[in-house]
Structures are given as structure tokens and as C-alpha cells.
Amino acid sequence: MRWIARGLVTAALAFGVVVPATTASAATELITNGAFSAGTANWWGTGNTPISPDAGQLKAVVPGGTANKWDAMLGQKTPAFALHQGHKYTLAFDARASAARTLVTTVQLNTTPFTGALNQTFSVGTATQRFRYDFTSSLETTQAELTFQLGGLAGGGYNFWLDNVSLTEVDSPPAGSPISLTNGFYVDPHSNPKKWADDNPGGTATTINNAIASKPMARWFGGWNTDLTGDINAYVGPADTADKLPVLVAYNLPGRDACGGHSSGGAAGEAAYKTWIQTFASAIGNRPALVILEPDSIGDLQCITDVNEKNARIRMLSFALLKFKELAPNTWTYADATNKGWGTSIGIAQMAANLNSIGLQNAHGLAVNVSNYYTTAETITYMNDLNNQLATPKPFVIDTSRNGNGPKGSEWCNPAGRKLGSVAQQGGGAEMLLWVKVPGDSDGQCGTSTKPAGTFDPQLALNLINN
């Protein structure tokens, strides 16, 4: 392909893009305490609309009999945030009410004349829904606020619940990045769900093909690839020809999946791994790509008791980040940043120390929630907290392949009731939302699947679709 910067496309695979500066930084979250982990701190309600924390959400008691939408409100204006004229933004939140209501949310100047950059009507019911609105600001101000206008309705009072509120700025990718060199994400024509659908024609195959196999997702590479260079060429080459961006996962560390055990294995030792990584990076070469480096590798450090083995893992990850930087210059490499659950159990400070030890300056960013189920909003909060502890904050991508219904307690291995999350896109509160785990691939012989780890299970796929 000719590597020239391309404009944004309007097709479904186009990017709505978070601004990564030329020296990449984390996506900027404009809302404080959007997941209400600190109760209702930084949020306000009008005097007739008291707000309070309720099971990790904000609850507002809205009076009846008000004439205007703005007669009963809640929102956030402290701290005020900036809006830039002509810049793109994404507002997203979860909401429900005790009765169906049609409400208004605004992003606006927080003083007279309260000019709005976004004035959006939305309808809530008694079940929680996720709302997302993309808009371009007509304002240039440092004094913006977010409001939810809840009044002006026929009927009596009602209760309103709000959660996982996010407002982020989006814009075009930097020139010369793998995103600017391509024209959308690559859809793998030989993914596990696609191969299963092709081999098992019928109604189930059509459903899986339409909902999963036709969407962009990562391809995983490990010791099962007996011709690593050939297999990477067979994947990256067609993507390059089509001007699409492929996502690859490197998954071959010795002692892999030390905590979970279902995906154990990996290279024979440190020397073998370094050879494998050098081959991996060389096979990509100058072609644009995204690489997710060794999911679980940082979290698993807590399950490795041998100090020499732990130090070897740190050396191998450092080597890998350096080699991708040297040998694959048009690749953005994302180191493992585990997930919210591990962040809680290990602690943010220790997680940051682990990441700082692997030469994070050679990574473009971090990959979070890989093969897990935490919601996008709570994952953004976790990553913002983690970035505050890192020596250099990093942009991050979130695995949304199975997080549509959030987690099921502490259960991580094929838990029931999970759902597909947002398809691959740039933005959404992170640098990118990606399907890193292949939807329908089993976590192991556990939970709702009897298939070995990495094996496609059509029933798991159907569950993700239908839930």
C-alpha cells in the first residue's frame, strides 16, 4: 500500500478519534467522579431535587408539578471544564427512572446566557440503558458544565438514577500513526467464529456471522504458530493490501497464565521467547499494526513466587517493547495493564510500579480489561487512577468484546449472562475500544463452557449475542 495520511471515512468502520498528542498521552476525561465511587462528590442538584448515593449510583428524587425542564436539575460544574470550538466530544452515561420519562442533557456554558454545545433529549425507562452522544462544540470556553434537566413533566414525582458518566474530547489521529496510515480496522476472514460459521452453515451460523464474525477483532499468536513469520504475513499482508489496520496479540511468555492456569504454556525459556518476539516484530516490519503484548503478564506477577522467574519476566517484557519499537516502527504496542479487579487486589501503586519496571517508555500505550468483563466506564476510571501513578501517563485501549453487561461478581471464566460490548472504534473514552478476546472463544473448561481455552464455542457466542 502507499502510506499516506487519510481522512476519516463515514462508513461503519470509520474512526471517531480521541486526541492522542504527538507525544501520546491518555485520553482526557472531563468528568470527575463519573462512576460515583466517591458518592455524589462534585455533583449538585437543585434545591427541590435532592441527590444521594445509592448502591454505587447517583439517585435524584425529582418533584412533580414543575413547568420547565430546568426547574429540576442535577449536574457537574465544579470543577468547570474547557470546551474548544470545532472540537469533537463524546458524552456517555447509564440512566434509569422509576417511571418512563423524556429528559434533557446539556453540555453548556455554566453562566449566563448558558449557551449549549449539546442539548439532547433522551428517554429513560425502568431498566438501565447506556446513552452515547457525539457532538462538535460551538463554544470556546473554560467554564463549561454538564446538566441533566429532569423537570417540566406531566404526572407526579419520580426517582432518577445515573451512573458511569463520561465526557471525552475526540479528534484526528497524529500524522504517521498506524491509524492515519490505514482506512478502518481489518476484519479477519479466518477468525475462529468465521471458520466455524463457514463450516456449519445454517441459522446459527448466520447469526454468529452477522453479529461477530463480520466485525473487527484481534488475532492471537503463540507457540501454536509453527511458522510464525508466515502466519503473521498471511494476516498482516492482506490487511495492508486492503489499507486496513490489523490487531495482533502476542501470547507466548514462559509460564503464561500463572494465576488462572487454563491457558498455561508459552515459550521454553527466556532465550526462546526473545527469539520468538524478534521474529514476531520483524514479520510485521514497516506495515501498520496494533499489538497487544502478553495479556495477564503484569497481573500474573503476583502469582510468581520465584524472584528469578519474576525478574526474567520483567526482562522479557522490556525486551519485547524495545524490539517492537525498533523493528516495527509503524506498530503501536500496548502493554498489559490488567483490569479493575486486579487493580483493586494488587493496588494501584503496586500495579504502576510493575508497569514502570518493564520499560514502559518503549510502549505506545496500555491494554486493559483483556478477556474480562468490566464495563467501559469503570475501566476508564481505573485507568485514569493508574495513569496518575505512572511515571509517564499512557493512552489505553479497552477490550469490549464481552463487557456489554459488565462483570458477574468475581467470576471470570466463561460466566453466564455476559454480552457483547462496543465494536472496534477509536474513542469511547479510551484511545480505542477493541475486541481483543475473540467473542465465543472459551476461557477454558469452566463456567458455561466445556471447551478448552482458545477453542471456539458456538453456544458461548450465541449467549453473548442474545444476552
N, C-alpha and C positions, 0 to 999 in steps of 0.2 A: 504494500500500500504506500501511498505518498503521505508522509506525516506532516499535515498542515492543520493549523487550528481551525476547528469547525464551529459554526454557530449552533445554538440549541435547536433541536428538532422538536416538532409538535406531536409526533407520534407517541404512543403509549410508552415507548422505551426511552423517551427523552428525559433529560435531567432537569429537575428544579433544584438549583445548586446552592449549598451553603458556602459562604465565602471562606475558603482556606487562603490565608495570605500567602504571598510568595514564600516566606518563611512560615511553614504551616503551623497553625495554631488550632486549638479546639473550637468547635462551633460555639458561638456566643449565645447563651441562654439569657433572655431579658427578664424573665420572671423569677422572683425569689420565693422559695418555699412553695413551689408549684405542686408538690406531692403531699403537702401538709404534714410533713414529718415533724415540723415544729409547731403543731397546732394551727392556729389562724394567724400567726405572726406575719406581719407585713400586709395583711388583708384588712379591709374595712367594710362595714355595711352602714347604710343609712340608719338613723335612729329608730325608724319603725321596722327595720329588718335585722334583728339580732343574728349574729353568726357565731358558730361554736364548732369545735372539733367533734367528729362523730365517726368512730371506727376508721380512723385514718383519712377521712374525707372532711371537707367543709360542709356544714349544714346551715342553711339560712331559713328562718321562719318568716315567710312573706305574708304581709297582711292583705286582706281583701279590700275592695272599695276604693282603690287608688285610680286616678284619672289618666295618668300618663305612665309610659314605660319607666321613665326615670324617677318616678315617685317612690320606687322601692328598688334599691340597687346594692350591689356589692362589687368590689374590685380591688385593684392594687395600683397605688400611685406613689408609694413610699417603699423603696427608693424610686424616683422617677427614672425613666429610661429614655434613650435617644431614638429618634426615627430620622432616616435620611431620605430626602426626596428622590424618587426614582428607584429606590432600592426595594427588593422583594423580601417579603416576610411570610412566615407560616405560623398561624395560631392553631393550636390543637388542645382539646380538653375532653374529659369524660363528664357526663352530666345525666341526672335523672330527677324526677319530681314525684311527689305523692299523687299527683293527678296530671293528665296531659296538659301542657301549656305551650304557647308560642311566645318566645322570648327574644331578646336582642343582646348581642355582644358588640362592644366597640373597642377599637384602639384609637385613642384620640388625644388631643391636647388636654392637659389636666387643669386648664384655667380658661376663663372667658376668651374667645367665644366657643370653646370646646369643639373645635373643628375635628372631624373624624377622618382618619386614614382608612378605617374599616368600620362599617355599620352593617351588621349581618343579623338577619332574622334566622332563628333556628327553633325547631320543635322538639320538645322532650316528652318522654313518656315515663312510665313507672320502672322500666328496665334501663340499666345503664347503657348509654351509647357513646361512641367515640366520634367527635366532631373535628374536622380539619378545614381550615380556610386559608388559601394562599392569596396574597394581595400585594400590590405595589403602593408604596407610601406616596401620597401627595404632599406630605408635610416634611419640613426640615425643622426639627426641634429637639431640645434636650429635656423637655418637660412633657413626656407622654405618659398615659395611663391606660390600663385595661379595665373595662367595666362589663358587668352583666346587669342588664336592665330588666327587672322582674315584675314591674307593676303594670297598671293600665289594663287589667283583665276582668272580664265578667266572671261572676262567681265569687266564692269565698276565698279565704287564705289557703295557703298550701306550703309544703316544705320543698326545698330545693337542695340537691347535693351536687358538689363539684369536686373533681379530683384530677390529678395528672395534667396540670395546666402547663403548657409550653408555648413560648413565643420566641422564634429564632429568625435571624436575618439570613437571607439566601442571596446568592449572586453567582456569577460565572466562575468556572474553574480557572486556575492560573495557566497562562500560556505555557506549552511544553509539557504539561502534566499528561499522564496516560488518559485522563478523561477528555482533555482538549484534543488529543490525537485520534480519538475514536468517535463513533456516532451511535452511542447506546450500548447497553450490556449484551453480551453474547448469550444466546440460548443454546445450551449443549444438546446437540442432536443425538447424543449417545449416552445421556444420563440414565441412571437406574430406572426412574419412572418411565422414561421414554422407551427404553428397551422392553420393559415389562408390558407397556401398552401395545407396542408393536407385535409382541409375541403372543398376546392374549386378546385378540380383537373381540369387541362386544360393547355392551353398555357401560360396564365398569371401566373398561379401557378408555372409552370416550370421555367419561367423567374425569378420570385421572389425567388424561392428555390435556383436556381443556383447562383444568384448574391448576395443574402442577407442571406437567412435562413441557408445556409450551412457554413456561416462564424462565427467566434467567436465574441460574443457581451456580454454585461453585462445583468444581470437580476436585476430588481428593486424590492425592498421590502419596504412596507409601511403598513399603517393601514388596507389595504385590505387583508392582510395575517392574517386570523383569527387563524391559527395555525403556528405561526412564526417559532418555533423550528422544527416542521415537514416539513414546506416548505423549510427551509434552508437545512435540512438534505436531502431532496429529490433532491436538486440541487447540493450541495457540495459533497454528498456521491458518486454519480455516477462519478463525476469529479475525486474524489480521487481514486476510483477504477480504472479508466482509466489512472491514472497518468497525468491528465491534470489540468491546472490552471484555476479555475473559477473566474469571475469578478462579484462582487455584488455591488449594490448601496443601501445605507441606506437613506431613504427619508421619514421621519416622524416627522420632527420638528414641534412643535406647531406654528401656523401662517405661515406655509410653503408658498413659492412663494408670499411673501408680496408685491413685486413690480409688478409682472406680473399678478397675480390673477387667471390665468387659471388652476393652479394646487394647489389651496388653500386647506387647511385642515391640517392634522397632528394629533399628539397625543393630548390628552385632556389637558395636562399641563406638568409642569416640572417633577413632580414625575412620572407621567405615561410614559414620554419619557425616563427617566433614567431606569425605569424597562424594557422598550422595548429594549433599547440599550444593557443592560446587558444580556437580553435573546438572542439577536442577536449575540453578541460576544461569549457567551457560546455555542451557537448552532454550530458555526464554530469550536470552540475548537482548537485542535492541527493541524487540517488539513490545508494545504497550500491554500491561497486565496489572492485576492486583493479586497479591499473595498474602494469604492468612497463614502466619507462621506458628505451627505447633500448638493447636488448641489444647488446653489443660496444662501446658508446660509450666506456667508460673504457679497456678493453684496447686499442682502436684508436688511442689517443693515441700509443702507441709507434711507430705506422706513419705518423704525420702529421709530416712534416719541416718544413713551413712554420709558423713561430711564430704568424703572424697567423691562420692557419686553426685552429691548436690553441687559441688564445685565444678564437676565435669559438665553437668547440665548447663550451668551458667556460661561456661566457656563455649559450649556448642551453640547456644542461642546467640551469644555475642558474635561468634564466627559466622553464623548464618546471616545475621543482619548485615554484617560487613560485606559478605560475598554478594548478596543481592544488590547492595548499593554499588559495588564495583563492577559486577558482571551483567547486571540487568538494569541499566540506567533509566529506562522508561517504565520501570515497575515501581508501584507503591507497595511497600511491605508493611504489614500490620502485626505487631507482636501481641501475644495473648495477654489480655487483661482480665480474664476470668469472668465473673458475673457478680451481681449484687449479693447473692448468698455467700459466696466465698469472701467477698469484700467484708461482709459482716463478721464471719467466723475468723478470718485471718486478721482483719483490722486494716483500715485504710493506710495507716502509716507503714505497716509491715509490707503491704502489697506494693506501695510506692518504692520502698527500699529494695524489694526484689526486682522490680522493673528497672530501677536506676542501676542495678548491678550488671545488667546484660548489655550495656552499651546502647541505651535507647536513642542516643543521638543519631544512630545509623538507621533507625526505623522511621518510616514516614508517619506512622500512627499506631493505634491500638485497636484490637478486635475484642469485642465484649459480647457476652451472652451466647457464645457459640455453643450450639446444641442444647441450649437451655430455654427457659420459658418466661423469664421476667419481662414485664411489659416495657415498651419503648420508653414511656415517661419515667418509670422508676429507674431504668437503666441509665437514662440521661442524667438523672440526679446523682446516681452512684458515680458516673464518670466525671461529672463536674467536681464532686468531692475528691476523687482520686487525682484529678489534674491539679487541684490546689496543693497536693502534697508532692508532686513530681518536680524534679529539678528543672525540667522543661516541659510545660503542658503540651499535649499531643492531640491532634484530631483523632476521631474514633469512628469505627463502623460498628453497627449493631446487627447481630443475627436475628432476623424477624421471622425465620422460617416456620416457627411453631409458637409464637408468643401472642397470638390473637386473643386468647382467653387468660393470659397470664399464667403463673405457676400453680401447682397443686401442692401447697404446703412445701415440705422438704423433698417430696418425691420427684426424681429427675429421670428415672429410667422407664421410658415409654408410659408415662402416666395417662390415665383416662381423661377425657374431657378437654383435650387441648385442641387448638385451632390454628390454621394458617394465619400468619401475620402479613404485614405490608410487603408487597412485591418489591423487587430491587428498584431503588431510586436514590438519587442524591438529594440530601436534605432530610427533612423529617425530624430535625433536632440534633442529628448527628451529621458527620461528613457524608455518610451513606448508610442506607438500610439495605441489607443483603440477605439473600437466602444462602447462608454458609452451610449449615446442615441440610442435606438433601431431604426434603419432606417425603416421608414414607420409609426412609431408611431406618432400620431398627437401632436402638441404643444397645441392644443385647437381649439375651433370653431372660426377660424380666418384664414386670408391668403387664401391658396389654399385648405383648408380642412374644412369640416363641422363636423368632428368627435370630441368628447370630448378629452381632454388631456389624453395621455396614451393609446388611442384606436388605433389599427392598421388600417391604411387607405391604401388599395392596390394601389390607384392612386398616393398617395404620394410616395410609394415605387417605382412604375414604373417611376415617374418623376425623382427620384434620380438615377435610373439606366440609363435612356435614355438621361438625360442631360449631 
